Amino acid sequence: MLFSVCLLGMLSFSACAQPDKINYQSPIGYDFNQPKVDFIWDVLHEVSGITFYEEIADTLFAVEDETGTIYRFLPSSKDLKQSKFAKDGDYEGIAISNGYAIVLKSNGTLYTLAAVELNKEESEHVKEWKDLVPKGEYESLAASSKDSLLYVICKQCSVDKKTKKTTGYRLRLTKAGVPIKDGEFEIDNQEIDALNSLNGKDFRPSALARNNRTNEWFILSSINKLLVVADENWKVKATYPLDPDLFNQPEGIAFDAQGNLYISNEGSDKTQKASLVRFTLIH
């Protein structure tokens, strides 16, 4: 049957030709067509947030959206360590700044603990912070150590309903590890749509990281299969569609101390493992 189809294909070669591989555009300094992919542990099947900590530059920290555990490992290593910080729940983002780890729950609740607690199998001094951001659904958290600020972006919040914006919130982290409201910011979804059509859908951020080399914000959307790059004032500069074959469910993003970019993917089912995709900084 295949042979006969291919004979007919002499009249229409495209019937048997292999499709050309799509060449995906990349942010400056990276090549999205040259990924390094590692499949990671089954306990991180639902990995939902990743970050690095400047004082332990080679170690990646991660959370998943089920068990209230912070994991730590060296990329490409087989050694995985973990620290329980809260009861089971939907945890979506993690950041570490100024000696504190901060975890974001999907309802906007934050958890803080001293970074030294991460060396324990179960953290003993964890604080829970509610009502710092309006009710809604949240997945994106990032920290800026230079100004002790935390940034949280709505995935789906009532304040953005029937608008063309995505709202974010700044929180100042005190020396005692207390997050305090510090203001708001907005991402103009029309700026995104002008560069890459959202096809009538809303922009739904799933992860956030600051590129300290360029002072740009890298905003990931799993639902939209899109990476948005904004300047330090949140003005959209560029958009980059993501390869769905490589990015099954991208929900974590981070930069290491050398400027290499990491994106984590949840596993789609029990047969497809979660993955960590690395893009080496091109000097």
C-alpha positions in Angstrom: 0.0 0.0 0.0 2.8 2.4 0.9 4.5 1.5 -2.4 1.4 2.3 -4.5 0.9 5.6 -2.7 4.5 6.6 -3.4 4.1 5.8 -7.1 1.1 8.1 -7.2 3.3 10.5 -5.4 5.3 11.0 -8.6 2.4 13.2 -9.6 2.3 14.8 -6.2 5.7 14.4 -4.5 4.4 16.0 -1.2 2.3 12.8 -0.6 5.5 10.9 0.4 8.0 13.6 1.2 9.0 14.1 4.8 7.9 17.6 6.1 10.7 20.0 6.7 11.7 20.6 10.3 10.5 23.9 11.6 13.3 26.3 12.5 12.1 28.1 15.6 13.1 31.7 16.3 15.2 32.2 19.4 15.8 34.9 22.0 19.2 36.7 21.5 21.9 34.6 23.0 20.2 31.3 22.6 19.4 28.7 19.9 16.0 27.0 20.5 16.9 24.5 17.7 19.8 23.2 19.8 18.3 21.9 23.1 19.9 19.6 25.6 17.1 17.5 27.1 17.2 15.5 30.3 14.3 13.4 31.6 13.9 13.7 35.3 12.6 11.7 38.3 9.1 10.3 38.5 8.5 12.3 41.7 8.8 15.4 39.6 6.3 14.2 37.0 4.2 17.3 37.9 7.1 19.7 38.1 5.7 23.2 38.2 8.5 25.6 39.1 12.3 25.8 39.1 14.9 28.2 40.3 18.6 28.6 41.1 20.1 30.2 44.2 23.0 32.5 43.8 24.8 31.1 46.8 24.6 27.5 45.5 25.0 28.3 41.9 25.2 24.8 40.5 22.0 23.5 42.2 18.6 23.6 40.8 15.6 23.8 43.1 12.1 22.6 42.1 8.5 22.1 43.3 5.7 20.0 41.9 2.0 20.7 42.3 1.1 17.9 44.6 3.2 17.1 47.7 4.5 20.3 49.3 8.1 19.3 48.8 11.1 21.3 47.6 13.6 19.2 45.5 17.2 20.0 44.8 19.7 18.5 42.3 22.5 19.2 40.0 21.3 19.3 36.3 22.1 15.9 34.6 22.8 14.4 38.1 21.2 11.2 39.4 21.3 12.5 43.0 18.0 14.0 44.1 17.4 15.5 47.6 14.1 16.8 49.0 12.7 18.8 51.9 9.0 18.7 52.9 7.8 22.2 53.7 4.0 21.9 53.7 1.1 19.5 53.4 -0.1 18.3 50.0 -1.4 21.1 47.7 -1.1 22.8 44.3 2.3 24.5 44.4 3.3 26.3 41.3 6.3 28.5 41.7 9.6 28.8 43.7 12.2 31.5 44.2 15.1 31.9 46.5 16.4 35.3 47.5 18.3 37.0 50.3 18.6 33.8 52.3 14.9 32.8 52.0 13.0 30.3 49.9 9.6 31.4 48.7 6.9 29.0 47.3 3.8 30.1 45.5 0.5 28.2 45.8 -1.9 28.3 42.9 -4.4 30.4 45.0 -1.8 33.1 45.6 -0.7 32.0 49.1 3.0 32.3 49.7 5.2 30.2 52.0 8.6 31.4 53.2 11.4 29.6 55.0 15.1 30.2 55.6 17.2 28.7 52.8 19.2 26.7 55.4 16.0 24.8 56.1 16.3 23.2 52.7 19.1 21.0 54.0 16.6 19.2 56.3 14.3 16.4 55.2 11.4 18.4 56.8 11.5 22.1 57.2 10.6 23.2 60.7 10.1 27.0 60.5 7.8 27.7 57.6 5.5 30.7 57.5 2.3 31.0 55.4 1.1 34.3 54.0 -2.4 34.8 52.7 -4.2 37.7 51.0 -1.1 39.4 49.7 -2.5 39.2 46.2 -6.2 39.2 45.1 -8.1 35.9 44.7 -7.3 34.2 41.4 -5.1 31.6 39.8 -1.3 32.0 39.9 1.6 30.1 38.6 4.4 32.6 38.1 6.9 33.7 40.8 10.3 35.3 40.5 12.7 37.2 42.8 15.2 40.0 42.2 17.9 39.8 44.9 19.3 43.2 44.0 16.2 45.1 45.2 14.7 42.4 47.5 11.5 42.2 45.5 9.3 39.3 44.6 7.1 39.3 41.4 3.9 37.4 41.1 1.8 37.3 37.9 -1.9 36.4 37.5 -2.6 33.4 35.3 -6.4 34.0 35.6 -7.7 36.7 37.9 -11.1 38.4 38.0 -9.3 41.8 37.9 -8.2 41.1 34.3 -11.6 39.8 33.1 -12.8 41.5 30.0 -9.5 43.5 29.7 -6.5 43.2 27.5 -4.0 43.0 30.3 -2.3 40.6 32.7 -1.7 42.0 36.1 1.3 41.4 38.3 2.2 42.2 41.9 5.4 43.3 43.6 6.2 42.2 47.1 9.2 43.5 49.1 10.9 40.8 51.2 12.2 42.1 54.5 15.4 41.0 56.1 13.3 38.8 58.4 11.7 37.1 55.4 8.4 38.9 55.5 6.7 39.7 52.1 5.0 43.1 52.1 2.9 44.6 49.3 4.9 47.0 47.2 2.8 47.7 44.1 1.4 46.4 40.8 2.4 46.3 37.2 0.7 45.3 33.9 1.5 43.3 30.8 -0.3 44.6 27.7 -1.7 41.5 25.9 -2.3 43.6 22.8 1.5 44.0 22.5 1.8 40.2 22.6 -1.0 39.7 20.1 0.6 42.2 17.7 3.8 40.1 17.6 2.3 36.7 17.8 -1.5 36.1 17.5 -3.1 34.7 20.6 -5.9 33.5 18.3 -8.6 35.1 20.4 -7.3 33.4 23.6 -6.2 35.1 26.8 -2.5 35.2 27.8 -2.0 32.7 30.6 1.5 32.9 32.2 2.8 29.7 33.7 6.4 30.8 34.8 8.6 33.8 35.1 12.3 34.4 35.4 14.6 37.5 35.2 17.5 37.4 32.8 20.1 39.3 34.9 22.4 39.6 31.9 20.0 41.8 30.0 17.5 42.9 32.7 14.7 41.3 30.7 11.8 39.3 31.9 11.2 35.9 30.3 7.5 35.0 30.7 6.4 31.4 29.8 2.9 30.3 28.9 2.2 26.6 28.7 -1.3 27.0 27.4 -0.3 29.5 24.6 2.9 27.5 23.9 4.8 30.9 23.9 7.7 32.6 25.5 7.3 36.4 25.9 10.3 38.7 26.5 9.6 42.0 28.2 11.9 44.8 29.3 12.4 45.8 32.9 9.3 48.0 32.7 7.2 45.1 31.4 6.9 46.4 27.9 6.8 43.4 25.5 9.9 43.3 23.2 9.5 39.9 21.5 7.6 36.7 21.4 8.8 33.2 20.6 6.5 30.3 19.7 7.6 27.0 21.4 8.0 23.7 19.7 5.1 21.5 21.0 7.2 18.4 20.4 9.9 19.7 22.8 7.7 21.6 25.2 4.8 19.3 26.2 3.8 21.3 29.2 6.3 24.0 30.0 5.7 25.3 33.5 9.1 26.2 34.9 11.9 28.6 33.8 15.2 29.7 35.3 18.7 31.1 34.4 21.8 29.8 36.0 24.8 31.9 37.1 26.4 31.5 33.6 23.3 32.7 31.9 22.2 29.3 30.5 18.4 29.0 30.2 16.4 26.1 31.6 12.7 25.2 30.9 11.0 22.4 32.7 8.1 20.3 31.4 5.5 18.3 33.2 5.0 14.8 31.9 1.8 14.4 29.9 1.0 10.9 31.3 2.7 8.0 33.1 4.5 7.0 30.0 6.1 10.4 29.2 8.5 11.6 31.8 9.0 15.2 32.9 11.9 16.9 31.3 14.4 19.6 31.8 15.5 21.5 28.6 18.7 23.5 28.6 19.8 26.2 26.2 23.4 27.2 26.5 24.2 30.9 26.4 25.9 31.8 23.1 28.7 34.2 23.9 
